[in-house]
Amino acid sequence: MLRFRNLGSGSAGNATVVEARDGTQTIRLLIDCGLGIRQLQIRLAEAGLVPQQINAIFITHEHSDHIGCAHSLAVRERIPVWMSKGTHAGINMQNFDGLLHIAQDGVAIDLGSLQVIPFTVPHDAREPLQLTCTDGSSKLGVLTDLGHATQHVLANLAGCHALLLECNHDTELLVNGPYPYFLKQRVGGKHGHLANEASAAIVQALAHPALGHVVAAHLSEQNNRPELARAALAGALGRSLSEVGVACQQKGTDWLHA
């Protein structure tokens, strides 16, 4: 059984727990650790967990809203951490006291009942990776922080049964919003963040009869609205608005099955 729960998604911090159970073993992976450690503990408690129940951490890239308290949590609780060589360089080669593992594009990470496949994405970071998670039966795709979807991205996400997908901004709100010009160019660029319509095109390309939960994530508070992101994804999938989830900054999501 594979399930996931976002603990918070947005520019103020990102973290998602993925859990796989096979009857004899339960493995929990924390994807990104962009919250402060006290807030992370609160969010984990709301999910019915404590930090000691996290078996591994995967960091997608070095930006502060994703790396957060990863170092202090990993060292304190002795949790193995995976990230790319570029991400490690981006955080100034922090010493993880023997807990660091280097993740690479297309190289599977075997966590027992949970297998993780990282893949490269176009984003303005040193060596960003996103990932899929599977328990052998179900497949979850996690795709946040990228400017556009390459064929490599789409190939890795093919056949997913659930998606946590960036819907960072509405193009019109970004263009007419308060950001300075250079920041609008960065956010809306090919190595920035996904607009709602780009995310809709991704889900349309990936849609298949067994695709279940689709959750919009990493929404900008200034340049997007939950109803806009939900409408874009629902329209692309041919679903009602209630059938598309949104991960918010304050609460994330409930537990969802992949």
Buried (B, 14 or more C-beta within 10 A) or exposed (E): BBBBBBBBBBBBBBBBBBBBBBEEEBBBBBBBBBBBBEBBBEBBEEBEBEBEBBBBBBBBBBBEBBBBBBBEBBBEBEBBBBBBEBBBEBBEEBEBEEBBEEBBBEEEBEBBBBBBBBBBBBBBBBBBBBBBBBBEEBBBBBBBBBBBBBEBBBEBBEBBBBBBBBBBBBBEBBEEBEBEEEEBEBBBEEBBBBBBBBBBBBBEBBBEEEBBBBBBBBBBEEBBBBEBBBBBBBBBBEBEEEBBBBBBBEEBBEEBBB
